[in-house]
């Protein structure tokens, strides 16, 4: 779609285009992962996925922050960057944020990737290492004074009604 064609679209049409493009991105990621998994096995798919997310999430966070002029730092800045990634990301994973500016928890209540795998009869994706790479990539783009800790994530057993939970904190100050 050219710039000229985009400029002719209404706000509602532009929002629909953004959502479709975001959903397409998420679909591509899932198809890529299952293609590698089918061809080379889960271990290779996780290894390559971790490598990709260790770069991609930070690139996307940096671009979005630059495009929108966002300068927020600390755990809230990382959480905001996370929530602004690929359109539909928040819809696909329904992140819930709670806590304080110095200690923020991110809980994923709904996970399109895991739920799609269940529907297809595939085993759970052990995504903890990928999630850590994802968050650390965003942290490098937003504020390197933040650290992430995984509280629960597959391959850990499900914990209540959510798939995973992460904690973002400021690194302790050096004396």
N, C-alpha and C positions, 0 to 999 in steps of 0.2 A: 504494500500500500504506500503510495507516494505521500509526501508532505501535503501536496495540494488536495489529495483525496481525504486525508485525515482532517484537514482544516474545514472541510465541508460537512463533517459529521457533527451531530448534536452532542451535547454533554453526555446524555444517556447512552448514545451509540459508542462514544469514546470509552466510557466506563465498561461497556460490554466487550469492546475490543481488548481492553487491558485485561479483563478477567479471562477471556478466551486465551490470550497469549500466555498468561500466567499458568492457566490449567494445562496448556500445551507443553510448557516448560516442565511442569511436574510430571506429566505423562511421559515425556522424553526421558527424564531421569529414571523413572520406574522401568521403562522398556529397556533402557541401556543396562540397568542393573540386572534385570532378569535375563537379558541376553548373555551377559558375561557369566552369570550364575549357571545358566543352562549349558554354556560352552565349556567353562573352565572350573565350575564349582563355587560354592558359597565362600570359601576362604579367599579365593582370588578376587571374587566380586567385592567382598568387604575391603580387601586391601586396596583395590583400585578406587573404590568409592571414597575411602578415607583420604587417599591421595588427592582426588579431585576436589573434595569439599575443603581440604586444608588450604586450598587456593581460592576456589570459586566464591565461597561465602564472603570472604574479605573483599574481593574485587567488587562484588555486588553491593555490599554495605558501603564501601567507599564511594562508588558511583552514585548511589542513592543519596547519601549524605551531601555530596558535592552538588548534585542536581537540585536538591531542595534547601541547601544552605543550612543543614543541621549541624550544630556544634556541641550538642549535649554530650557530656562525659560520664564516667563512673558506671556503676551497674545500670542506672536508668538509661544512659546513652546506649549501652550495649543492647538492652532490652528493646529500646525503640528501633535500633538498627535491625535487630532480629525480626521485629514485627513488620518492618517495612520492606523486607526482602520480596522476592518474586510475588507479584500480585497473585492472590489465591493461597499464598503460603499460610497465612493466618487461618483462612477458611479450611485448609486441608489438615491443619494440626491443632487448631483451637487452643493456642497458648493462653495460659492464665498467669498473670503476674501478681505477686504479693510480697510484702515486706517493707523494708525501709530503703532509702537511697544508698546506704552502705552495705546492705545485705538483702538481695532480691532473689526470690525464687521464681523459676519458670517451670510451670507444670504443663505437660502436653496431655490434654484430656481425650483427644481424638487423633488417631494417626491413620491417615489415608493409606500410607504405605503398608503398615502392619495389617490393617483391616482388609485391604485388597488381597494381600497374601493369604489371609485366612479364607476369604471367599474362594480363592483359586486352589485351596488345599496345599499351599506351600508352607514350609516351616517358618517360624518367626525369624525375622532378620535380626541378627545380633548387632544392633546399631550403636552401641555405647561408644566404641572407638570413633565411629563416624561423627556422632554427636559432639564428642570432645573436640575433634578437628574442626567441625563446623563452628562451634562457639569460639574456639581459640583463634580461628581465622577472622571472625567478626571483631574479637577483642583487639587483634593486631591493627585492624582498620579504625577502631574507635578510641580505645584507651587502654594502653598496655599496663596500666596500674590496676586493672581488674583481673581477677582470676575466676575460673569456673571449676566447680566440683559437681560430679555426677552423684546424685543421691539414689537414683534408681533408673534403670534403663535396660531393655533387653540386651543381653540374654538373661538379665535378672528376671525373676518371676514377676508377673503383674502385681501392682501394689494398689489395691482398691480399684477405683474407677478411672485411673489414669495410666498412661503408658510409661511416661518417664517424668523425672523431676530433676532440675538443675539448680545450683545455687551460684549466684554471681556476687562476689565480694571485692572490696578494695584490698589490695595486697597490704600486708602489715608494713608500716613505716620502719625504715632502718633507724636504729638508735643513733 
